[in-house]
Amino acid sequence: MSFEPLKGVRILDLTSVVVGPVCTWRLGQYGAEIVKVESPEGDLMRGLGGLSPTGQHSGAYLHLNRGKRNICLDLKKPGARAVMERLVDSADVIVANMRPQALERLGLDAKTVRARYPKKVYCLITGYGTDGPYAGLPTYDSVVQGATGMAGLALRRDGAPAYVPMLICDHVAGEIAAGAILAAIVQSKTNGNGCSIEVPMFETMAAFVLQEHLAQQSFDPPVGPPGDLRLLSPYNKPVQTSDGWISFTINTDPQVRAFLKVTGRDDLLEDPRFNSVAARARNVKEWFELRGAPLTHRSTAQWLSVLRAADIAVQPCNTLETLPHDEHLQAVGLLSPEDHPTEGKTLAIRSTIRFDDAFPDRRTPSQPRGWETAAVLAEAGYSDKEVEQLLAEGAAFVR
């Protein structure tokens, strides 16, 4: 399906690793032309995201950089700086996640760019914003998880802090940045004005944590300690069966009554500690200990059948090995084989968003470093001779 509301919008992608590529990948899904500028050293995620046949396209890089045209420049060279000026001039949107000080040295910060091009949309994704005592400090997803209290939630629940074993802060902040850019594009279409956007990962994820876990401390005076006690219960985990694990949630009174019946706890149906939403809120510790107890007298398949028949939200607890083979994901075709120009046979992930009963095209596979350098330079007005000169002096590179 061709769903391209951003067709004709050119985005200059000055991002690397995960948070920025997530943002520009999403915009590419909506039809924007993404020109990714990569350094001679290459995006760190090419190797950091795991092994690959050539060592140049880790799985993470492969999936987060689809639909992007790759140009490789050494911005330490004057010739590359001149190329960048032309790329900025031709772009509608600039997205960066370099540290603010580096962008200022290169003259690629929002203030400098928008002073020359006030109608452009500029989005900076940072660790901690450009003001406050943490401004300009380096960071990564795990550091943000620690600083925002995300890792501390595990300390509260399990007695030791722990990171979510995926780059959740990068993904969330990247998607939020994409949404902010879309809003700025809509505004620019209506009033002709550009916009400077700043998306700090720390404040963004801290707000997510506090929206759920400021909880009783949201009031003045507080009505209790911080934290959603349901989510912080040590029993709020997948439940063991005779041959695996299942994940289920029961919130409403009918769901709870059905659960108690099918698990043979009819004696608790009228227990005043558990017979209403308010009662269970007052007795969170006891309730979650009860509902989190192992169910090892039946198999996972048997429990799925019994609990689904009772209209309870339940699924098997997948692993990294089983998730790609999940019957639902296979039926809807989330993964499909693809031939990559340098990596051979790969698995591609389609869009999860459906528009008018169809999914947007996956767009082109991720490109090797400098794959379209010559083509992008030609479009920027460089002659064949000038392109050869840029390559010879090391300002630009092709694969």
Order of alpha helices (4+ residues) and beta strands (2+ residues): beta-alpha-beta-alpha-alpha-beta-alpha-beta-alpha-alpha-beta-alpha-alpha-alpha-beta-alpha-beta-beta-alpha-alpha-alpha-alpha-beta-alpha-beta-beta-alpha-alpha-beta
